[in-house]
Amino acid sequence: MQHIVIAGGGVAGLEALLALRAMAGRHARLTLVAPDPEFVYKPLAIAEPFGLGHAHRVPLTRFAEEAGAELLIDALEQVDDGFGRARLAGGATLYFDQLIVATGGRPVAGVPGATTWWPGGDPEVYGGLLRDLEEGYAKRLAIVVPPGAVWPLPAYELALMTAGEASAMGHDDVEVTVVTPERAPLSLFGEDVSLAIGEELATAGVHLRTGVVGEMDGKALVLRPGDERLDVQRVFSVPRLLGPAIGGLERDDEGFLRVDDIGRALGADRTWAAGDGVVSPIKFGGLATHQARRIAAAIARGLGEVIPDPGEPVLQGRLLIGDRSRRLRGRGDGEAAPLWWPAGKVAGLYLPRFLAEHGIAPHGAIEPPDAGVEVRRPLSTFASPEALYLHDLARQFKSSDPAIAALGRRMHEFDKR
């Protein structure tokens, strides 16, 4: 019986854990390692500051018990693939036959000097802005998508919800602007999505500035290139992500792990990686769970099980636009939903089923809505001119967040060991 270790208690790690129990349970002893004892499920976390939704916290013990796995609350720090051993932050050494690294990315300031907020962050951070809007202290707001590894959708959700909230308050003079390096909104999702979200923003009265990088100069927001100063009173940004920089594994200069087409860590025989912590042009929970299933299937086949390859990871879902398929409104309107189905940003097979069967996900969360713009894009299609442009832009406008320098020092220390 092989000892399979899954490092990470997010969507990729839990999908891998549940998939391995289903695919290779009789051949595997499973151990889940995670630094936090809870999984944060965010079905409507984007609406939390508006009093319309909240994040759920689920103890990892529930997943471990379901999978018959041992649970260790600790963090993966370094891997020796040749000897099949992993060092944990608490000092313990864990031996494995197979290791799946699903530790995710680390959010840092998207725009240093601006306020960084994302679904699952402190709702009071954005709630303070909403109170200022209600009392008339703030009239002009920018929401910025930074260059680099990001999940941009929350910026558009925040903009639309804020515009709706201001309208519900009776303030018709509030200006909300989305600033993004993308050449078109959500450009990596395809032309149909870009056109749809552009129309949605225009209908809501949200301004859009594309193809520019927002940087703070004191309290002013400056758009590069061109040095235009945007006349706003508040600046919010979604975070930029850094990779986990696990020692002993190949990674890029921002710590993201390099993997091959099926998810095996480059230069490794028994270590795999999935999710936001791997090199990828886009970070998305549905891609992470698909990556995890593909790895689990490959491991199960290596153990003698007849398991088909789930195939190339695909970004799949639906952009919910228009009054008939989406309601993003201010407090008192009675209902709210994000722009993207599935609502919790968790598309997968095993994890969504577990959440629904255990009463954590709302009823019907697995069934897609009829309306909206369908998206189905294999990961390989993201190697587009737009993706290369955004990659080059990220290298040109490297984050000045102190975590970047700390990451560089940490990677250097690992390499010396």
N, C-alpha and C positions, 0 to 999 in steps of 0.2 A: 504494500500500500504506500503510495507516494504522499509526502507531506507537501501540500500546496499552501503557500502563504499569499494572502492578498493584503497589500498595504494601502489603506485608504478607505474611509467610511463615507465617501460621497457616492454619486450616482454610478460612476464607473466601477468602483470597488464593490458596491452592493449588487450590481447587476452581475459582475463576475462571480461573486460568492454564490448567489442563488442559481446562476447558470451552471456552475460546476457541480453543485449539489444535484441538479437535475440530470446533467450529462454524464458525470463521472463519479457519482456518490459512492459507489461500491469499491472504487479504486483509490479514493482520496481521503486523507485526513486534512481537514481545512483549518487554517488559523487566520483570523482577521485581526489586523493591526491598525489602529487609528488613534490619533492624538486626542480626539474629542469623543466623549462617550455617547454622543447623540448625532443622529442624522437630521439635518435641517431640510424639511420639505417646504417649498415655497410656492404653493398654488396661486396665492394672490398677494405675495409680499410686496409687489410693486405698488399695490393699493393701500399698504399699511399706513403711510402717513396721512391718507385721506379718510381713515377710519372705515375702510371698506373691505379689508382683508387682513390676513396675518399669516406668518410662517408657523408651521407645526414642527415640533421637535420630537423625534422618535428615538427612544433608547436603542443603541446598537445591540443590546442584549436580545431584543426581539428578533433581529435578523440572525444573530448567531445561534439562537435556540432553534429557529426554523431550519437552518442549514446544518445543525449538529456540529458547529464550529467552535473552536476555542477563541475567546476574545481577549486581546491584549491592548490596554490603553497606553499607547506609547507611539513614538514617531520613528519612521525609517530614516536613517542617517547615511548609511554607507552599505554598498553591496560588493561582495566578492563572489562573482558568478562562478569562477573556476572551482572554488571550494564549496559552493552552495551555502554561503552563510551571509547573514545580514546583521549589521550592528544597529541597535536602536539608540535613540537619544538618551534613554535612561541608563545606558551602559550594558544592557543585556545583548547576548549574541544568539541569533535565531538561525537554525540550520533548516534548509529547504531542498526539495527536489525541483520544485518550480516556484517562481516568484512573479506575481503580477503587481507592478507598481502603478497605483491609481491614486496618487497623493494629491493630484490637482495642481492648480496654479496658486500663486500668492498675490492677492490684490495689493497694489501700491497706488499712490496718488496719480490719477490720470493727467491732471494739469496742476503741477505744484503751484500753490498760492490760491487755487480755487477750492471749493468744498466738494469732496468726493463722497458720492452716495451710490448705493446699488441695492437691488432687492435683497432683503435679509440684513441690510445695515440698520443702524439705529434710526427708527422712524422719526424720532424727535429732531434729527438733523434737518430733515426736509419739512417736518411739521412746523418748525420755526419760521421757515419761509412762507408757508401757507398762512400763518397768523399775521405776518407782515403784509401779505397781499390783502387779507381781509380788513386790516386796519389802515390800509392805504400807504404804508411805509415803503413798499416796493412796487414798482410799476414795470420795470424792464428786466427780464431774466434771460440768461443764456444757459443752455444745456449743451455740454461739449462732449463729443466723441474723440478721445485722444488717438494718436497714432500708436501702432504697436498691437500686441495681442489683446484683443478686447472682444466682448460680446456686446454689439452696439444697440440691440433692440430696446433695452431699458431706457436709453436716452429718448427714443421716440415715444415710448409709453409715458414717461414722465412729462414730456412736453405736451402731449395730448390731454393727459389727466389734469395738468396744471391749467391749461387753457380752459378746459371744461369747468374746473373748480372756480376760476376767476369769473367765468360767465354766470355760474350758479350764485356767486356772491353779489352779482349785479355790477361788477367792474368791467366795463367794456373798453377801458383804456390800458389794460395790461398787455404788454408785448412779450411774447415768448419766442426765442430764436434757437434753433438747433444748429450747431457748428460742427462740421464733420470733414475729415480728410477724404471721405468717399467722393467719387465723382458724381454719384447719384445716391439717394438714400437707400441703405441696405443693398448696395450694388452687387455684393457677392451672392445675393439670393436670386439674382436674375432680373431681366428687364421688366417682366410683368409685376414683380413685387415692388421694384423701384417706382414704377408708374403709379401703382395703387397707393403706396404709402405717401408719395408726393401729393396725390390728390386728397388723401385724408388730412394731411397737414394743412394744405391750402384751405380746405373746407372748415377746419377748426381755427383758421386764422394764425397758424404757427408759421413764422418766417423760417427760411432754410438757407444756410450758407454752406455750399459744398466745395470740395477741392481745396480746403484751407485747414491749417493747423492753428488751434487756439492756444495762446500762451499768455500768462499773466505778466504784466509789467506794473509792479506795485498793485494798485487796485483796479487797473484797467486791463481789459481783454484785448489783445493784439492778434490780428489774423496774419499768418505767414503763408506764402510770401506776400509782400505788398505793404506790410506794416500798417494796415488799416486798424484804427482803434474803434472797437464796437461800443456804442453808447448803451451800456447796461449797468444796473445797480447790483445784481447778484449773478454769480457764476457758479454753476454746478457741473460736475463731470462724473461720468462713469469711470471706474478704475481701469488701470492698465494692469496686465498680469505678468508676473515673472514665473519662470519654471521652478521646479523643486530642487534642481541642482543636486541630485543624489550622487554622492561620491562613488566612484568606481564604474559609473555608467556614462556613455558618450552623451554630450549635450551641446547646445549652441551657446552663444555668448550671453544669452539671457536665462540660461539654466534649463531650457526645455529639452527633454530627452529625445534622442534620435532613435527611431524605430524603422523596421522594414515594413513591407506592404501588409504583413499579417500581424504586426504588433510586437515582434520580437526585438528587444533592445539590440542595437548594432554592436557587433563584437561579442555578443553573449550567446550562450547555448540554452540556458534555463531561466532567463529573466525576460519578462515581457512588460509592456507599459501601455496604458490607455488613458484617455481623458484629457483634461485641460493641461496636464503637465507634459504632453508630448508636442513635438514640433508639428504645427498645423496652421494653415492660414485663417482658420476660424475656430472659435471655442463655442461648443454647443453640447448640451446634455444628451441630445438624441444621437449625435455622433459618438459621444463617449460610451453610451451603453451598447451601441452597435460594435464599436471596437472591442469592448469587453466580451461580448458574446463570441466574436470571432476568435479571440484568444482562448476562451474557455473551450470552444469547439476543437481548436487545434490541439490543446492539451489532452482533451478527451480522446481524440483520434490516436494520439501517441500512446494512450493507455489501452488501446485495443477496441474502443467503442466505435460503432459505425455512426458517425455524426456528420451531416453535410456541412460544408463551409457556408456560413451565413452571407458570404460575399463582401464586396467592398462596402465600407461604411457610407451611409446615405443620410444627408440632412433631409428629413421628411417632416412635414407638418402643414399647417395652414395659417396664412395671414388673415386675421379676422378684421374686416373693414366694413364700414357702413352701419347704419342704425339697425339693420335686420340681423347682422351677424355679430355685432360687437356693441357693448355699452361701456363707455368710459366716461363717467359723469361725476359731478361733485357730490359732496355729502348730502344726504337726504333724498337722493334719487333712487335709492333702494337696491341698486344692482351694479356690479362692476365686473369686468373681465379684461384680462390682458389682450394684447394684440395677437398673441401667438397661441395656437393650439398645438400640443396639449398645454393646458393652462399652467401646470406646474413646471414647465420647461423640462419635464421628464418623459421622453419618448423611449420606449424600450419594450422588452417582452416580459422579463421576470420581475423586475422591480415595480413597474406600474401594477402588475397583477397582484403582487404581494400587498402593495399599499391599498388597493381597492378591496381585496379580500379581508383585510384587517381593519377596515373602516377608517383608514387614514386619508385616502383619496376620496373625493366626492363621487357619488353615484354618477355613472355615465362618463367618467373621466377618460375611459379607454375608447369610447366611441367618438369618431370625428364629427364635427358639425357639417351641415350641408353647404353652407355659404362660405364665402371667402376665396382667397387665391391659394390654390394648392401649390406646394413646393416639394419637389423631389429632385435633389441634386447630389449625385455621387461625389465623394471627397475629391476624386481626381479632377472634376470639373472646376475646382477652385484654383487650380494651377493656371489661372487666366492672366491676361495682361493687367487687369485691374488688381488681382492679388499680388502680382509682382510690383506694381506701382505702390501699393500700400506697404509692402514689405520694405521697399527701398525708402519710402517716406519715414517708416518707423526707425530705420537705421540713421537717417539724416537728423531726425528730431528725437534723439534718445532722451529718455526721462532723466531728469535731474534729481529724482527722488533718492534720498540717502540709501534706500534699500538696494538700489542698483549697485552702488559702490560696495555695500556690505556683501552682496551676492558675489561680486568679483573677488573679494578677499576670501570668502568662504570656499569658492571653487578652487582658488589657488592653493589654499590649505589642504583641501582634499587631494589635489594632484600631487602635492609634496609628499603626502602620506603613502 
